[in-house]
Amino acid sequence: MADDDDDVQFDTVDSGASKTFPMQCSALRKNGFVMLKGRPCKIVDMSTSKTGKHGHAKVHLVGVDIFTQKKYEDICPSTHNMDVPHVKREDYQLTDISDDGFVTLMGDNGEIREDLKVPDGELGGALRSEFDDGKDLLCTVLAACGEECVIAMKNNSGLDKGGGG
């Protein structure tokens, strides 16, 4: 029984490591993604500084967490590797919003998922009001490091409004 618990713990540690890939710090670019303080972030600002006669160039990174919008900073030598998260972006059609705050989304393949919450703040409010107005909406879901979140919405213009059959 104790062995089963150990396996589960090991699985979670192992799976976290493969959700990123290494990239040399100097190869990172603004608007790209990087792991800062263990969180997947979008790079909003970066600057390189030369330090002294025999020093290494240092890269100063400023990133915003793609899920919480919290700002993180880090400084690392330009020759060092940084972890870059595998970020997946997918659009889903919004089919329902439940009373307990979860969205029902349908993928391109017709697959339904009901495991994501309505986002907090302005986006969540806009999503609810536009859905209540009967608008056909597409939600953009960002996935990285085992987390997923609705980050944007737009009107679904690709659907035929002329009654299906």
Rosetta blueprint (number, residue, H / E / L):
1 M L
2 A H
3 D H
4 D H
5 D H
6 D H
7 D H
8 V H
9 Q H
10 F H
11 D H
12 T H
13 V H
14 D H
15 S H
16 G H
17 A H
18 S L
19 K L
20 T E
21 F E
22 P E
23 M E
24 Q E
25 C H
26 S H
27 A H
28 L L
29 R L
30 K L
31 N L
32 G L
33 F E
34 V E
35 M E
36 L E
37 K L
38 G L
39 R E
40 P E
41 C E
42 K E
43 I E
44 V E
45 D E
46 M E
47 S E
48 T E
49 S E
50 K L
51 T L
52 G L
53 K L
54 H L
55 G L
56 H L
57 A L
58 K E
59 V E
60 H E
61 L E
62 V E
63 G E
64 V E
65 D E
66 I L
67 F L
68 T L
69 Q L
70 K L
71 K E
72 Y E
73 E E
74 D E
75 I E
76 C E
77 P E
78 S L
79 T L
80 H L
81 N E
82 M E
83 D E
84 V E
85 P E
86 H L
87 V L
88 K E
89 R E
90 E E
91 D E
92 Y E
93 Q E
94 L E
95 T E
96 D E
97 I E
98 S L
99 D L
100 D L
101 G L
102 F E
103 V E
104 T E
105 L E
106 M E
107 G L
108 D L
109 N L
110 G L
111 E L
112 I E
113 R E
114 E E
115 D E
116 L E
117 K E
118 V L
119 P L
120 D L
121 G H
122 E H
123 L H
124 G H
125 G H
126 A H
127 L H
128 R H
129 S H
130 E H
131 F H
132 D H
133 D L
134 G L
135 K L
136 D L
137 L E
138 L E
139 C E
140 T E
141 V E
142 L E
143 A E
144 A E
145 C L
146 G L
147 E E
148 E E
149 C E
150 V E
151 I E
152 A E
153 M E
154 K E
155 N E
156 N L
157 S L
158 G L
159 L L
160 D L
161 K L
162 G L
163 G L
164 G L
165 G L
